[in-house]
Amino acid sequence: MRWRKLGKLFDPTQHELPNDCVQFAQAPQALVFDDFVRIYFSTRSVDPDNGKYLSHIAFVDMHKNLCDVIRVSDKTVIPLGGLGCFDEHGIFPMSVMRYGDAVYGYTCGWNRRVSVSVDTAIGLAISRDDGLTFQRIGDGPVLAASLHEPCLVGDGFVKVINGVFHMWYIFGTGWQRYLPDAAPDRTYKIGHATSMDGIDWVKEEGRQIVADRLGGDESQALPTVIGIDGRYHMFFCYRQSFDFRNNGGRGYHIGHAWSDDLVNWIRDDEHPSLEGTPGDWDGDMQCYPHVFESGDKVYLLYNGDEFGRYGFGLAVLER
């Protein structure tokens, strides 16, 4: 198997975004309809009180050929959380899945901190109008920090398999100041939890399920899982925990692991692999993957350089 890249699919700077959002279409997530594909993404506005970013969820509807834009949402699909809530300052990303007559949206809400920049947790919002708008089931998260996962629980991807909800997510192992005058940087790993209703979750507390490639300071983000020919495949992105923002050699790349039992995962980034094209939109970074099926094809959405500032692209799996 290998990925054949189809190029950049959506550039937010070429479209009018809701809520005065500017640039950024991060962590694209697909919801497939009969005659079009809705792709949710996280975009950013500027907080007028302090000039800092706020993350919002919008979407673009595309024809099934995944080339032509039908429309971009004129409203964000869910408001930010209330004062002091886990998602007060943003939602990034939101993973969507159909369940019965509803669409479940698992949000990664974030809020600013004082000693470190941010903390995150996972919430649940439900749509009854085919994913146009989402309503929280409550003001708090359904998965958050705990005894052996002390911070930065987020990036939840949920799939129902044999009647059981499975969530793959990330959890922080801690913050570290790598240089005396540098801001603290975080490290996070991929974990797993299960639920019978999608609300009450049981973690495999503190268990890192995908091996490191770069050593203990590797950060792993945004897992997405699909079954192909009787085997489960996980795609995610990984990077060094320090000096990754402006150093292309230490930034995000797409990783891969496979499993036959959803418990033990074998890391194998080379089969299939996805590399950036030097000098192109994804030449220095490939991040925030999302894999989905449409028709008889398996596609992978992903962001390129600058963490998706200028949009996302698409690749198709060749068997």
ZAMARGU-4260 file (C-alpha; in steps of 0.2 Angstrom, whole numbers, plus 5000, padded with zeros to 4 digits):
<rodrens>
0) 5000/5000/5000 | 5005/5018/4997 | 4998/5035/4997 | 4996/5045/4981 | 4995/5063/4985
5) 4981/5073/4976 | 4987/5090/4982 | 4980/5104/4992 | 4961/5103/4994 | 4956/5119/5003
10) 4965/5135/5007 | 4956/5146/5020 | 4964/5162/5014 | 4954/5160/4998 | 4937/5159/5006
15) 4926/5170/5018 | 4926/5161/5035 | 4913/5164/5049 | 4916/5173/5066 | 4929/5185/5058
20) 4941/5170/5057 | 4957/5172/5048 | 4968/5159/5040 | 4970/5141/5047 | 4960/5126/5043
25) 4967/5113/5055 | 4963/5095/5059 | 4951/5092/5044 | 4938/5078/5049 | 4926/5071/5036
30) 4908/5066/5037 | 4902/5057/5022 | 4884/5060/5014 | 4876/5052/4999 | 4881/5066/4987
35) 4894/5076/4996 | 4907/5076/5009 | 4907/5088/5024 | 4924/5092/5031 | 4925/5100/5048
40) 4941/5110/5053 | 4947/5122/5066 | 4950/5140/5061 | 4955/5155/5072 | 4949/5172/5076
45) 4958/5185/5087 | 4952/5189/5104 | 4949/5208/5105 | 4953/5208/5123 | 4971/5202/5122
50) 4975/5200/5103 | 4977/5181/5106 | 4969/5167/5095 | 4953/5158/5098 | 4949/5142/5089
55) 4932/5139/5081 | 4925/5124/5071 | 4918/5127/5054 | 4916/5116/5039 | 4917/5115/5020
60) 4905/5105/5009 | 4913/5097/4994 | 4907/5086/4980 | 4910/5068/4981 | 4925/5070/4968
65) 4933/5080/4983 | 4939/5093/4970 | 4924/5106/4970 | 4919/5116/4984 | 4900/5118/4987
70) 4900/5130/5001 | 4909/5135/5017 | 4899/5137/5033 | 4893/5154/5037 | 4893/5151/5055
75) 4904/5141/5067 | 4895/5124/5072 | 4897/5126/5091 | 4900/5141/5102 | 4916/5141/5114
80) 4914/5136/5132 | 4909/5148/5146 | 4920/5157/5158 | 4932/5146/5166 | 4927/5130/5157
85) 4939/5118/5149 | 4935/5124/5131 | 4934/5143/5135 | 4947/5148/5123 | 4945/5136/5109
90) 4940/5119/5101 | 4954/5110/5091 | 4950/5098/5084 | 4933/5091/5084 | 4931/5072/5078
95) 4913/5068/5071 | 4904/5051/5069 | 4887/5045/5065 | 4878/5036/5079 | 4859/5032/5076
100) 4850/5047/5070 | 4863/5059/5077 | 4881/5065/5074 | 4892/5064/5089 | 4906/5077/5090
105) 4920/5074/5101 | 4928/5091/5105 | 4946/5095/5111 | 4943/5110/5121 | 4957/5121/5127
110) 4960/5135/5140 | 4974/5146/5144 | 4985/5143/5159 | 4997/5154/5169 | 5013/5144/5171
115) 5011/5134/5155 | 5002/5140/5139 | 4987/5128/5139 | 4978/5113/5145 | 4965/5102/5136
120) 4951/5090/5139 | 4938/5080/5128 | 4920/5085/5127 | 4905/5078/5118 | 4892/5088/5108
125) 4878/5081/5098 | 4870/5086/5082 | 4852/5083/5077 | 4852/5092/5061 | 4865/5082/5051
130) 4880/5091/5058 | 4875/5109/5055 | 4875/5113/5073 | 4881/5104/5089 | 4875/5106/5107
135) 4885/5101/5122 | 4879/5087/5133 | 4886/5097/5148 | 4898/5111/5152 | 4912/5099/5157
140) 4922/5086/5148 | 4919/5067/5146 | 4938/5063/5147 | 4951/5073/5156 | 4967/5073/5166
145) 4968/5059/5179 | 4981/5051/5191 | 4993/5045/5178 | 4988/5056/5164 | 4991/5073/5172
150) 4987/5085/5158 | 4983/5088/5140 | 4970/5075/5137 | 4963/5078/5119 | 4962/5073/5101
155) 4949/5060/5104 | 4945/5049/5089 | 4930/5038/5092 | 4924/5022/5083 | 4911/5010/5087
160) 4917/4992/5085 | 4906/4977/5089 | 4894/4988/5100 | 4909/4995/5110 | 4914/5014/5109
165) 4933/5014/5107 | 4942/5031/5109 | 4960/5034/5104 | 4967/5050/5111 | 4982/5059/5118
170) 4988/5062/5136 | 5002/5073/5142 | 5016/5066/5151 | 5022/5083/5157 | 5029/5100/5153
175) 5048/5103/5152 | 5059/5119/5150 | 5072/5113/5138 | 5082/5130/5139 | 5083/5141/5154
180) 5075/5156/5144 | 5063/5146/5134 | 5044/5144/5137 | 5040/5126/5143 | 5035/5113/5130
185) 5024/5098/5132 | 5025/5080/5128 | 5010/5069/5124 | 5007/5051/5119 | 4993/5041/5112
190) 4981/5031/5124 | 4965/5021/5123 | 4948/5021/5132 | 4932/5011/5130 | 4914/5015/5134
195) 4897/5007/5132 | 4888/5023/5129 | 4900/5036/5122 | 4899/5046/5138 | 4906/5036/5152
200) 4924/5031/5148 | 4936/5018/5155 | 4955/5022/5151 | 4969/5011/5150 | 4977/5023/5163
205) 4994/5029/5158 | 4997/5016/5145 | 5006/5022/5129 | 5000/5011/5115 | 5011/5016/5101
210) 5030/5015/5103 | 5041/5030/5101 | 5052/5032/5086 | 5061/5048/5091 | 5064/5043/5110
215) 5055/5048/5125 | 5053/5066/5120 | 5043/5062/5105 | 5026/5069/5105 | 5012/5060/5096
220) 4995/5068/5091 | 4978/5066/5082 | 4976/5047/5080 | 4964/5041/5067 | 4959/5022/5065
225) 4952/5013/5050 | 4949/4994/5046 | 4957/4988/5030 | 4956/4970/5025 | 4953/4963/5042
230) 4967/4973/5050 | 4966/4990/5060 | 4977/5004/5054 | 4981/5020/5064 | 4988/5036/5057
235) 4994/5050/5068 | 5007/5063/5068 | 5023/5064/5078 | 5037/5077/5081 | 5051/5082/5093
240) 5044/5091/5109 | 5057/5105/5108 | 5062/5117/5093 | 5049/5110/5082 | 5040/5126/5076
245) 5053/5133/5065 | 5065/5118/5063 | 5058/5107/5049 | 5068/5092/5053 | 5060/5092/5071
250) 5042/5096/5065 | 5027/5085/5062 | 5027/5070/5051 | 5014/5056/5048 | 5016/5040/5058
255) 5007/5023/5056 | 5004/5008/5066 | 4993/4992/5064 | 4984/4980/5075 | 4975/4964/5074
260) 4966/4965/5091 | 4965/4984/5095 | 4976/4980/5110 | 4994/4978/5103 | 5000/4990/5090
265) 5015/4988/5079 | 5023/5004/5073 | 5027/5004/5054 | 5029/5022/5047 | 5036/5016/5031
270) 5021/5005/5025 | 5012/5015/5019 | 5022/5031/5021 | 5017/5049/5016 | 5031/5062/5013
275) 5030/5080/5009 | 5036/5088/4992 | 5051/5099/4995 | 5046/5117/4991 | 5027/5113/4991
280) 5014/5117/5003 | 5018/5102/5013 | 5037/5102/5011 | 5042/5105/5029 | 5028/5097/5039
285) 5014/5084/5037 | 5002/5084/5052 | 4985/5081/5059 | 4979/5067/5048 | 4962/5060/5046
290) 4958/5044/5037 | 4940/5040/5030 | 4931/5029/5017 | 4921/5036/5003 | 4914/5025/4990
295) 4927/5011/4987 | 4942/5022/4991 | 4952/5026/5007 | 4957/5045/5009 | 4968/5054/5020
300) 4966/5072/5024 | 4981/5081/5032 | 4988/5098/5035 | 5005/5105/5029 | 5017/5118/5033
305) 5014/5130/5048 | 5001/5118/5056 | 4988/5121/5043 | 4989/5140/5042 | 4985/5138/5023
310) 4974/5124/5023 | 4973/5105/5020 | 4977/5092/5007 | 4972/5075/5002 | 4979/5058/4998
315) 4971/5042/4992 | 4977/5025/4997 | 4983/5013/4983 | 4982/4995/4987
</rodrens>
